[in-house]
Amino acid sequence: MHKFNPLAATLVIAAATAAVVAYCYFFPEKAFATIIIYIATIVFLPLLLFVLAWTQKNKTSNLIKPEVAENLNTEMIIWSDDFSYVFINKKLRMLLGISENDSNKKAAVWKAFGINAPDSKGFEKIVGSKSYESKFKNADGTITSIAWSTSLVKKTKKKCLYLSTGFNLTEIKKMKVNLASANDFFNSSMELAEIGIIISTDRKKFIASPELIRMLGLKSNSISLNDFRALIHPNDRISFDSAIKSASSEIKSIEMRIKSNDNNFRWYSYRYKSIKGTDNTLPLFGGALLDSTQEHEKDALIERLAYIDEVTEIANRNKLMNAGQEIYDTCRLLNYSYWIIVLDIDRFHIINDTCGYANGNYVLRNFAHILYKFVTPGGLAARISGDNFALILRDYGSDELPVRTVKSIQEEFAKLAVDELASINLSCSAGFSRMPEDGNSFLDVIEHAEFALKSGSVNQSSIYGYESSMHDSIIFTTEMEKALVLALNNNEFSLFYQPKIDLSTGRLMGVEALIRWIRSDGTVVTPDAFVPIAERSHLIGRITEFVLNEGCRQNILWQKMGFPKIVMSVNFTSTDFYQADLKEKIFEALVKSGLEPQWLEIELTESLALNDIDFAVAQMKKLRELGVKLAMDDFGTGYSSLSYLQTLPITLLKLDRSFITDIEHDNIAYEIVASVIRIAKSKKIETIAEGIENNVQESILRMAGCDYAQGFLYGKPMPPEELQRFFEQNLSNFKT
């Protein structure tokens, strides 16, 4: 007889274990039964070997001595096929509720095997299968489940002796039921809470839980990345793309809209993380989707207050800055590119002042709606401030996209000039930059777009892209704006006055008030350096108000000093002229100073007056009702504007210096000037020529019939004290 070899047995068991594990991996649906059979085999094989060895050692002709199996902690039956010999061990007898000397052990065996009516088929099931599972009611009335393994021990001509060992499955069955119940419980819980699970091992294909299948109306539990992404709202896909790429072991959360089983987009809170793979497991990515539509609807009112502009009903600056930084971060992460365009409605204050705030709001709302038409997926349209807006566009590789988009916006915006707005030229200007290239944050990028806008704000309908060279100019402008505010607060502005002479008498008939900025160190800043900046920053109104009030005060002071009454001319910009309450402001300045209105003259440029002819005429008539004079400055630069002399209620034409400079040598210039003077006289409009520098020019203009003259021949702009001396000298010369 061969000796038992432990090493060989160990190798056999190891190989068998490996085979079982592999089988369970490839056939998971059969894993449970396979493991049960394997455990039963591993547990009872040594026992079987032991019994066989014992029977060989203790050969008996007719009987096996069962003492070795009596107290084993497993169910065991030794029986012959004719039931002439039956041994049931103590463990099984206790379950069956029988004694050691029970006379009807055959019935007990069939009960243990779970067979009610013994027959040949039942017998074949028991001895013909490696594992036979039975159920029976034990002594306390509960159901017991046992997996039997039956082996042939001895065979003679007359009968066979069998050994049946049992593996009690009762607790395992209970555990399986509990696990199934727990699984049902968790599925039910997720269904009640409307929580869907979606996971992936390669981030290309996802497995969805039953609840998620129901929530989204999926056809199966398997869905590709592209198909799932197609269900996400276009404006939220960029967030999902970022989640896919940046997921880590840390739990993160995003909000996104997904098309659901009702075919509508609903809001979902997606909590997700990534789990790294090991030697025995695959990497996982995924998380839970919770329907948050109701919460979003509740938050909508709060968001409107915090992030939605009340007038235009689009995003406000707060929303722009938050969303803009998220888009900027995504650009960095996913190597995307976006354009940020900042737009300004040209001369919007004129719309408010001339057409009223209701029409102004109408323009703002419709401008916002126009912008919204051009928003690309993942982009945004927002109102930054009064008449400033921003548009974020996805960059698909075309450098012409910002300019092309702005031009389309300008075309649509111009079409709003109907009905009460028909007399207004509706236009907008824009500056743009690209992110993330043009800044280290979204704030940097939008500031650079604003730099570009300011660079072209002198001209209407301008479109400028950001360039790094703009920094110096913008920084200078910004510093100048700050300095202007301080200068106004510290009374650093004063008026200089340039004389106007009556060509027929040589007497001083008036002066033009010219603003000068004299810094604390005595440096004089000319208007050319700061007036354009003041106009762009809306500080020009304060400066003009100072000029108006100071000019009226100084004129009445000279009258009180005994000087002859003269006309004080004050220049108004378009910002000043198009104010709805301009008449009231001028009237207030006259009353405050005590100056009679005929000694005040308002100068307007030709381009300003002709820009909106209907409004200009209406505004001029209001001023003429006060009794003040109206002069048109720089007249003649647009010769075709002569036709408007019959329409505009002006009292004085200022002939542009460009026609005077070479009038003594340029016959065409002389003919133009002479023609304008004749036409003006026919309309009872006085004329004044500026830029007179010599006596020849003065003589030619006098012969042409010009009424007044102004230029360096008579005097440069001078402070009030010096003008007083000019007054005195002019009076003295006239007397002599």
C-alpha positions in Angstrom: 0.0 0.0 0.0 1.3 3.5 -0.9 2.1 5.9 1.9 0.3 9.3 2.1 2.4 12.1 0.7 1.6 15.6 2.3 3.5 17.6 -0.3 1.7 16.0 -3.2 -1.7 16.6 -1.5 -0.8 20.3 -0.9 0.1 20.8 -4.6 -3.1 19.2 -5.7 -5.2 21.4 -3.4 -3.3 24.6 -4.5 -3.9 23.7 -8.2 -7.6 23.0 -7.5 -8.0 26.3 -5.7 -6.5 28.2 -8.6 -8.8 26.5 -11.0 -11.8 27.3 -8.9 -10.8 31.0 -8.6 -10.3 31.2 -12.4 -13.7 29.5 -13.1 -15.5 31.9 -10.7 -13.9 34.9 -12.3 -15.0 34.0 -15.9 -18.4 32.6 -14.8 -19.5 34.8 -11.9 -23.1 33.7 -12.2 -22.0 30.1 -11.1 -19.5 31.3 -8.5 -21.7 30.7 -5.4 -22.5 27.1 -6.2 -19.0 26.4 -7.3 -17.5 27.7 -4.0 -20.0 25.6 -2.0 -19.1 22.4 -3.8 -15.4 23.3 -3.5 -15.6 23.9 0.3 -17.5 20.7 0.8 -14.9 18.8 -1.1 -12.0 20.4 0.7 -13.6 19.8 4.1 -14.8 16.3 3.7 -12.1 14.8 1.4 -9.7 14.4 4.3 -12.5 12.7 6.2 -13.2 10.3 3.4 -9.6 9.5 3.0 -9.4 8.8 6.7 -12.4 6.5 6.7 -11.0 4.6 3.7 -7.7 4.3 5.4 -9.4 3.1 8.6 -11.5 0.5 6.8 -8.4 -0.9 5.0 -6.6 -1.1 8.2 -9.5 -2.7 10.1 -10.8 -5.1 7.4 -14.1 -6.5 8.4 -16.0 -8.8 6.3 -19.5 -7.4 6.8 -19.3 -4.2 9.0 -17.5 -0.8 9.4 -16.9 0.3 13.0 -18.4 3.8 13.1 -16.9 5.1 16.4 -14.6 7.5 14.5 -17.6 9.3 12.9 -19.8 9.5 15.9 -18.7 12.8 17.4 -17.5 14.5 14.2 -19.0 18.1 13.9 -20.7 17.4 10.6 -23.6 15.3 9.5 -22.7 11.8 8.4 -24.5 8.6 7.3 -22.9 5.2 6.6 -25.4 3.0 4.9 -25.7 0.0 2.6 -27.9 0.1 -0.5 -30.2 -2.6 0.9 -30.4 -0.7 4.3 -29.3 -3.8 6.2 -26.7 -1.5 7.8 -27.4 2.2 8.7 -25.3 4.4 10.9 -26.3 8.0 11.6 -23.9 10.1 13.6 -24.8 12.2 16.6 -24.8 15.5 14.8 -27.4 14.4 12.3 -29.5 12.4 14.8 -29.9 15.7 16.8 -31.3 17.4 13.7 -33.6 14.6 12.8 -34.8 14.1 16.4 -34.1 10.4 16.6 -32.1 8.3 19.1 -29.2 6.0 18.5 -31.4 2.9 18.8 -34.2 4.2 16.6 -35.7 1.2 14.8 -36.7 3.1 11.6 -33.4 4.5 10.5 -34.2 3.9 6.8 -37.0 6.5 7.0 -34.6 8.8 8.8 -32.1 8.4 5.9 -34.6 9.3 3.3 -35.8 12.3 5.4 -32.2 13.5 5.7 -31.8 13.2 1.9 -35.1 15.1 1.5 -36.9 12.3 -0.3 -40.5 11.6 0.6 -41.2 8.7 -1.7 -38.0 6.6 -2.3 -37.6 5.3 -5.8 -34.7 4.4 -8.1 -34.5 7.9 -9.5 -34.1 9.3 -6.0 -31.4 6.8 -5.2 -29.5 7.6 -8.4 -29.6 11.3 -7.5 -27.9 10.6 -4.2 -25.1 8.3 -5.3 -24.8 9.6 -8.9 -23.9 13.2 -8.1 -21.0 14.8 -6.5 -23.2 17.1 -4.5 -26.8 16.6 -3.6 -28.7 19.3 -1.8 -31.6 18.4 0.5 -34.0 20.3 2.7 -35.9 18.8 5.7 -37.7 20.0 8.8 -35.6 19.3 11.8 -36.7 18.5 15.4 -37.5 22.1 16.4 -39.6 22.7 13.3 -37.1 24.8 11.3 -35.9 24.0 7.8 -32.4 22.6 7.5 -30.4 22.6 4.2 -27.6 20.2 3.7 -25.3 19.5 0.7 -24.5 15.8 0.6 -21.4 14.2 -0.8 -21.8 10.4 -1.2 -18.9 8.1 -1.9 -18.7 4.3 -2.4 -16.8 2.7 0.4 -17.0 -1.0 -0.4 -18.7 -3.1 -3.0 -19.5 -6.8 -2.8 -21.6 -9.0 -5.1 -24.6 -8.6 -2.9 -24.5 -5.0 -1.8 -22.6 -1.7 -1.7 -21.6 0.4 1.3 -21.8 4.2 1.0 -20.4 7.1 3.1 -22.5 10.3 2.9 -21.1 13.4 4.5 -23.1 16.6 4.8 -22.2 20.3 4.6 -24.8 22.4 6.5 -26.0 25.2 4.2 -28.6 26.6 6.5 -26.6 29.6 7.7 -25.1 30.3 4.3 -28.6 30.3 2.8 -29.7 32.7 5.4 -26.7 34.9 4.6 -27.5 34.8 0.9 -31.1 35.8 1.6 -29.9 38.6 3.9 -27.5 39.8 1.2 -30.2 39.7 -1.4 -32.5 41.6 0.9 -29.8 44.1 1.7 -29.2 44.6 -2.0 -32.9 45.1 -2.6 -32.9 47.5 0.4 -30.1 49.6 -1.0 -31.7 49.6 -4.5 -35.0 50.6 -3.0 -33.3 53.3 -0.9 -31.6 54.7 -4.0 -34.9 54.6 -5.9 -36.7 56.4 -3.1 -33.9 59.0 -2.8 -33.6 59.3 -6.6 -29.9 58.6 -6.5 -28.3 57.0 -9.6 -24.9 55.4 -9.8 -22.6 55.5 -12.8 -19.1 53.9 -12.9 -16.4 53.2 -15.4 -13.1 51.3 -15.5 -11.7 53.0 -18.6 -13.7 56.3 -18.7 -14.9 55.3 -22.2 -17.8 53.1 -21.2 -20.0 53.5 -18.2 -22.2 51.1 -16.2 -25.5 52.6 -14.9 -27.4 51.5 -11.9 -31.1 50.5 -12.3 -32.2 53.8 -10.7 -30.1 55.9 -13.1 -31.5 53.9 -16.0 -35.0 54.9 -14.9 -34.0 58.6 -14.2 -32.5 59.1 -17.6 -34.6 56.7 -19.6 -31.6 54.7 -20.7 -32.1 51.6 -22.9 -29.5 49.5 -21.0 -27.1 49.6 -18.1 -24.2 50.2 -20.5 -23.6 53.6 -22.1 -20.5 55.0 -23.9 -18.8 58.3 -22.8 -19.9 60.1 -26.0 -23.5 59.0 -25.6 -23.7 60.0 -22.0 -22.0 63.3 -22.8 -24.6 63.9 -25.5 -27.3 63.9 -22.8 -25.6 66.7 -21.0 -26.6 70.3 -21.7 -24.1 71.9 -24.1 -23.3 74.7 -21.6 -22.4 72.1 -19.0 -20.3 69.7 -21.0 -17.2 71.7 -20.3 -17.7 71.0 -16.6 -18.1 67.3 -17.2 -15.0 67.2 -19.4 -13.1 68.8 -16.6 -14.4 66.3 -14.1 -13.4 63.3 -16.3 -9.9 64.6 -16.7 -9.2 66.0 -13.2 -10.9 63.3 -11.0 -8.8 62.1 -8.1 -9.3 60.1 -4.9 -10.9 63.3 -3.3 -14.7 63.5 -3.6 -15.7 66.4 -5.9 -19.0 67.7 -7.0 -20.4 69.6 -10.0 -23.9 70.7 -11.1 -25.0 69.9 -14.6 -28.2 69.6 -16.7 -28.9 66.2 -18.2 -31.7 65.2 -20.6 -33.9 62.9 -18.5 -36.7 60.3 -19.2 -39.2 63.1 -19.7 -37.0 64.4 -22.6 -36.3 67.6 -20.6 -33.1 68.9 -19.1 -33.1 68.5 -15.3 -30.4 69.6 -12.9 -28.2 66.9 -11.2 -25.6 67.1 -8.5 -22.8 64.8 -9.6 -20.5 63.6 -6.7 -17.6 61.7 -8.1 -14.1 60.4 -7.4 -11.5 58.1 -8.9 -10.1 54.9 -7.4 -6.7 53.6 -8.5 -6.3 50.1 -9.7 -4.2 47.4 -7.9 -2.6 44.1 -8.9 -6.0 42.5 -8.4 -8.5 45.2 -9.2 -9.2 47.6 -12.1 -9.2 51.4 -11.7 -12.7 52.9 -11.2 -14.2 56.3 -11.9 -17.7 57.4 -11.2 -20.1 58.6 -8.6 -23.7 59.4 -7.7 -26.2 61.6 -9.6 -28.8 63.3 -7.4 -31.7 65.1 -9.0 -31.4 68.7 -7.8 -33.9 70.4 -10.1 -36.2 71.5 -7.2 -33.2 73.0 -5.3 -32.1 74.9 -8.4 -35.7 76.2 -8.9 -35.7 77.4 -5.3 -32.3 79.0 -5.7 -33.4 80.7 -8.9 -34.9 83.7 -7.0 -31.8 84.1 -4.9 -29.6 83.8 -8.0 -31.6 86.5 -9.8 -30.9 88.9 -7.0 -27.2 88.0 -6.8 -26.3 87.2 -10.4 -29.0 88.4 -12.8 -29.2 92.0 -13.9 -32.7 93.4 -13.2 -33.1 95.6 -16.3 -31.7 93.3 -19.0 -32.4 89.9 -17.3 -29.0 88.5 -18.3 -26.0 87.8 -16.1 -24.5 90.7 -14.1 -20.9 91.4 -13.2 -20.9 89.1 -10.2 -22.0 86.2 -12.3 -19.5 87.1 -15.0 -16.6 87.2 -12.7 -17.5 83.8 -11.1 -18.3 82.0 -14.3 -15.4 83.7 -16.1 -12.8 82.4 -13.6 -14.3 78.9 -13.9 -14.0 79.1 -17.7 -10.4 80.4 -17.4 -9.4 77.5 -15.1 -11.0 75.1 -17.6 -9.0 76.7 -20.4 -5.8 76.0 -18.5 -6.8 72.4 -17.7 -8.2 71.3 -21.0 -6.1 73.6 -23.3 -9.3 75.4 -24.5 -9.4 79.0 -25.7 -12.1 81.7 -25.3 -12.6 85.3 -26.4 -13.8 88.0 -23.9 -15.4 91.0 -25.7 -16.3 94.1 -23.7 -18.9 96.4 -25.4 -20.0 99.9 -24.8 -23.1 101.7 -26.2 -21.8 104.9 -27.8 -23.2 108.1 -26.2 -25.8 106.2 -24.2 -26.2 109.2 -21.9 -27.7 111.1 -24.9 -30.4 108.4 -25.2 -31.3 108.8 -21.5 -31.2 112.6 -21.6 -33.1 113.0 -24.9 -35.5 110.0 -25.0 -36.0 109.3 -21.3 -35.0 106.5 -19.0 -37.8 104.2 -20.2 -36.4 104.3 -23.7 -32.9 104.0 -22.3 -33.9 100.7 -20.5 -35.6 99.5 -23.7 -32.3 100.0 -25.5 -30.4 98.1 -22.8 -32.7 95.2 -22.8 -32.7 94.8 -26.6 -29.0 95.2 -26.7 -28.7 92.4 -24.2 -31.0 90.2 -26.2 -28.9 90.8 -29.3 -25.8 89.7 -27.4 -27.4 86.6 -26.2 -28.0 85.4 -29.8 -24.2 85.1 -30.2 -23.4 83.2 -27.0 -21.6 79.9 -27.8 -21.7 76.7 -25.8 -19.9 77.3 -22.5 -20.0 81.1 -23.0 -21.9 83.9 -21.4 -23.4 87.3 -22.0 -23.5 89.8 -19.1 -24.1 93.5 -18.3 -21.1 94.8 -16.5 -22.3 98.3 -15.6 -24.6 101.1 -17.0 -24.0 100.7 -20.7 -21.1 98.3 -20.6 -21.6 94.6 -21.5 -19.4 91.5 -21.9 -19.6 88.5 -24.2 -17.6 85.3 -23.7 -17.2 83.2 -26.9 -15.5 79.8 -27.5 -12.4 80.2 -29.7 -12.7 77.7 -32.5 -9.5 78.9 -34.2 -10.6 82.0 -36.1 -8.8 85.2 -35.2 -11.6 87.1 -37.0 -14.4 85.8 -34.8 -14.5 88.8 -32.3 -14.5 91.4 -35.1 -17.0 89.5 -37.1 -19.3 89.0 -34.1 -19.1 92.7 -33.1 -19.9 93.9 -36.6 -23.0 91.6 -36.6 -24.0 93.0 -33.3 -23.6 96.6 -34.5 -25.7 95.9 -37.6 -28.6 94.4 -35.5 -28.3 97.2 -32.9 -28.6 99.9 -35.5 -32.0 98.5 -36.6 -33.5 99.5 -33.2 -33.4 103.2 -34.2 -37.1 103.4 -35.0 -40.1 105.4 -33.7 -38.9 107.6 -30.7 -35.3 106.4 -31.3 -35.4 107.2 -35.0 -33.3 110.4 -34.6 -30.6 108.6 -32.6 -27.6 106.9 -34.2 -27.4 103.6 -32.3 -23.9 102.2 -32.3 -21.5 100.4 -30.0 -17.8 100.1 -29.6 -15.8 97.0 -28.5 -12.5 95.8 -27.1 -11.5 92.1 -26.9 -8.8 89.8 -25.6 -8.2 86.1 -25.5 -8.0 83.8 -22.6 -6.0 82.3 -21.1 -3.2 83.9 -23.3 -3.9 87.5 -22.3 -3.7 87.3 -18.6 -2.9 85.3 -15.4 -6.5 85.3 -14.3 -9.9 86.1 -15.7 -9.7 89.5 -14.0 -6.5 90.2 -16.0 -8.1 89.2 -19.3 -11.3 91.2 -18.9 -9.3 94.3 -17.8 -7.2 93.9 -20.9 -10.3 93.8 -23.0 -11.4 97.0 -21.3 -8.0 98.5 -22.1 -8.7 97.7 -25.8 -12.1 99.3 -25.6 -10.7 102.5 -24.0 -8.0 102.7 -26.7 -10.7 103.2 -29.3 -13.3 105.1 -27.3 -12.5 108.4 -29.1 -14.3 107.0 -32.2 -17.7 105.5 -32.4 -18.2 101.9 -33.6 -14.5 101.2 -32.9 -13.3 97.6 -32.5 -9.9 97.0 -31.0 -8.1 93.9 -29.9 -5.8 93.9 -26.9 -2.1 94.4 -27.4 0.6 94.5 -24.7 1.7 98.0 -25.9 -1.7 99.4 -24.7 -0.5 99.1 -21.1 1.5 102.3 -21.1 -1.3 104.3 -22.7 -4.0 103.0 -20.4 -1.9 103.4 -17.3 -1.3 107.0 -18.3 -5.0 107.5 -18.9 -5.9 105.9 -15.6 -3.4 108.0 -13.7 -4.7 111.1 -15.5 -8.3 110.3 -14.5 -7.2 110.0 -10.9 -5.3 113.3 -11.1 -8.3 115.0 -12.7 -10.5 114.0 -9.8 -8.0 115.4 -7.3 -7.6 118.5 -9.4 -11.3 119.2 -9.3 -11.5 118.5 -5.6 -8.4 120.8 -4.9 -9.6 123.7 -7.2 -6.6 123.4 -9.5 -8.6 124.5 -12.5 -8.8 128.1 -13.6 -9.9 130.1 -16.7 -7.8 131.9 -19.2 -9.5 134.4 -21.6 -8.7 135.2 -25.2 -10.0 138.5 -26.6 -12.5 138.9 -29.4 -12.3 142.2 -31.4 -14.9 144.1 -33.3 -13.3 144.5 -36.8 -15.4 147.7 -37.5 -14.3 149.5 -34.3 -11.3 147.7 -32.9 -13.0 147.4 -29.5 -13.0 144.4 -27.3 -16.5 142.8 -27.8 -16.0 139.6 -25.9 -13.7 136.8 -24.7 -13.6 133.1 -25.0 -13.2 131.2 -21.7 -10.5 128.5 -21.9 -9.9 126.0 -19.2 -6.4 125.5 -17.8 -5.1 123.0 -15.3 -2.4 124.5 -13.1 -0.9 121.8 -10.8 0.3 122.6 -7.3 3.9 122.9 -8.6 2.9 125.5 -11.1 2.9 123.2 -14.2 0.2 124.2 -16.7 -1.6 121.3 -18.4 -3.3 122.3 -21.7 -6.8 121.2 -22.6 -5.6 119.0 -25.4 -3.9 116.8 -22.8 -6.8 116.2 -20.4 -10.1 117.1 -22.1 -10.3 113.9 -24.2 -9.6 111.9 -21.1 -12.2 113.9 -19.1 -14.8 113.1 -21.9 -14.1 109.4 -21.8 -14.2 109.2 -18.0 -17.4 111.4 -17.8 -15.5 114.0 -15.7 -16.1 116.6 -18.5 -19.5 117.5 -17.0 -17.9 118.7 -13.8 -15.3 120.7 -15.7 -17.9 122.3 -18.0 -20.0 123.2 -14.9 -16.9 124.9 -13.4 -16.2 126.8 -16.7 -19.9 128.0 -17.0 -20.2 129.2 -13.4 -16.7 130.8 -13.2 -17.1 132.5 -16.6 -20.5 134.0 -15.6 -19.0 135.1 -12.2 -16.0 136.7 -13.8 -18.0 138.5 -16.4 -20.3 140.1 -13.9 -17.3 141.0 -11.8 -15.8 142.9 -14.7 -19.1 144.7 -15.2 -19.1 145.7 -11.5 -15.5 146.9 -11.9 -16.8 149.4 -14.5 -15.5 147.7 -17.7 -17.8 147.7 -20.7 -20.1 144.8 -21.0 -18.7 142.0 -23.2 -19.9 138.5 -24.3 -18.5 135.5 -22.4 -18.1 132.5 -24.7 -18.1 129.0 -23.1 -17.4 125.8 -25.0 -19.7 122.8 -24.6 -18.9 119.2 -25.6 -21.4 116.7 -26.9 -21.7 115.2 -23.4 -22.7 118.6 -22.1 -24.9 119.6 -24.9 -27.0 116.5 -25.0 -28.1 116.7 -21.4 -31.9 117.0 -21.0 -31.6 119.5 -18.2 -29.0 121.8 -20.0 -31.4 124.8 -20.1 -31.9 124.5 -16.3 -28.2 124.3 -15.5 -27.5 127.4 -17.6 -30.4 129.3 -16.1 -29.1 128.4 -12.6 -25.6 129.7 -13.4 -27.1 133.0 -14.7 -29.2 133.5 -11.7 -26.4 132.5 -9.3 -24.0 135.1 -10.9 -26.5 137.8 -11.7 -25.3 137.9 -15.4 -27.9 138.9 -18.0 -28.3 136.1 -20.6 -27.3 138.2 -23.6 -23.8 138.4 -22.3 -23.3 134.6 -22.3 -22.5 132.7 -25.5 -22.5 128.9 -25.8 -20.1 127.6 -28.4 -20.8 124.3 -30.1 -18.8 122.4 -32.8 -20.1 121.9 -36.2 -19.9 118.1 -35.9 -21.7 118.1 -32.6 -24.6 120.1 -34.0 -24.9 118.1 -37.1 -24.6 114.7 -35.4 -28.3 114.7 -34.4 -29.8 117.6 -36.2 -33.4 117.2 -34.8 -32.3 117.1 -31.2 -29.7 119.9 -31.8 -32.3 122.2 -33.2 -34.7 121.5 -30.3 -32.0 122.0 -27.7 -30.8 125.2 -29.3 -34.3 126.7 -29.3 -34.5 126.1 -25.6 -31.3 128.0 -25.0 -32.4 130.8 -27.3 -35.5 131.1 -25.2 -33.2 132.0 -22.3 -31.7 134.8 -24.3 -28.2 133.4 -24.5 -26.2 133.6 -27.8 -25.3 130.5 -29.7 -22.0 130.2 -31.7 -21.0 127.4 -34.1 -17.3 126.7 -33.7 -15.0 125.4 -36.5 -17.6 126.2 -39.2 -16.4 125.6 -42.8 -14.6 122.2 -42.3 -17.8 120.7 -43.8 -18.8 123.1 -46.6 -22.0 121.1 -47.3 -23.2 122.1 -43.9 -24.0 125.6 -45.2 -27.5 124.3 -45.9 -28.1 124.0 -42.2 -27.7 127.7 -41.6 -31.4 128.1 -42.4 -32.3 125.4 -39.8 -30.0 126.0 -36.8 -31.0 129.0 -34.6 -27.4 130.2 -34.1 -26.3 133.8 -33.7 -22.6 133.5 -34.6 -20.4 131.5 -37.0 -16.8 131.0 -36.2 -14.8 130.5 -39.4 -12.2 127.7 -38.9 -8.6 128.8 -38.7 -7.7 126.4 -41.5 -9.3 128.9 -44.0 -7.6 131.9 -42.4 -4.0 130.7 -42.2 -3.1 131.3 -45.9 -6.1 133.5 -46.9 -3.8 136.2 -48.2 -2.2 133.8 -50.7 -5.0 131.2 -51.3 -7.8 132.7 -53.5 -10.0 129.6 -53.1 -9.8 129.9 -49.3 -10.8 133.6 -49.6 -13.8 132.8 -51.9 -15.0 130.1 -49.5 -14.8 132.5 -46.5 -16.4 135.4 -48.5 -19.2 133.1 -49.6 -19.9 131.9 -46.0 -19.9 135.5 -44.7 -22.4 136.6 -47.4 -24.7 133.6 -46.7 -24.5 134.2 -42.9 -25.4 137.9 -43.4 -28.4 137.0 -45.5 -29.5 134.9 -42.5 -28.7 137.7 -40.0 -25.9 135.6 -38.5 -22.8 137.3 -37.3 -19.3 135.9 -38.2 -16.0 135.8 -36.4 -12.7 134.5 -37.8 -10.3 132.7 -35.5 -6.5 132.3 -35.9 -5.7 135.9 -37.1 -2.0 136.4 -36.8 -1.2 139.5 -39.0 -2.7 142.8 -40.2 -3.1 141.5 -43.8 -5.4 138.8 -42.7 -7.4 141.3 -40.6 -7.7 143.7 -43.6 -8.9 140.9 -46.0 -11.5 139.7 -43.5 -12.7 143.3 -42.8 -13.2 143.8 -46.6 -15.0 140.5 -46.9 -17.5 141.8 -44.3 -16.5 139.6 -41.3 -17.8 141.1 -38.0 -15.3 139.9 -35.4 -11.8 138.5 -35.1 -9.8 136.4 -32.7 -6.2 135.4 -32.7 -2.6 136.0 -31.5 -2.7 139.4 -33.4 -4.9 140.6 -30.5 -3.8 138.5 -27.7 -3.2 134.9 -26.5 -5.4 133.3 -23.8 -4.5 135.1 -20.5 -5.5 135.0 -16.9 -8.2 137.5 -15.6 -5.6 140.0 -14.2 -3.8 140.2 -17.5 -7.1 140.5 -19.4 -8.0 143.4 -17.2 -4.9 145.2 -18.3 -5.8 144.4 -21.9 -9.2 145.9 -21.2 -7.7 149.1 -20.0 -5.2 149.3 -22.8 -8.0 148.6 -25.4 -10.1 151.4 -23.9 -7.2 153.8 -23.8 -6.3 153.1 -27.5 -9.9 153.6 -28.4 -10.1 156.9 -26.6 -7.0 158.2 -28.3 
